[in-house]
Amino acid sequence: MERKYHCCATCRHFQVVKQPGQKTSYRCARLGYETRPVYQFNCWNPKEIVSERMKQEKKSE
């Protein structure tokens, strides 16, 4: 089930950086560099809402 959710966009450390006049960039606050929403790293730490969804899906199986 983790594979279904495991990506940077669902991680606690994922940040969207919007600056006027520039394109939107995505950063990992923990690692300190630019990333993409679909990338995956071993340090993945899901947001609370994602953790709850994973628990609910596990219960319903």
Order of alpha helices (4+ residues) and beta strands (2+ residues): alpha-beta-beta-beta-alpha
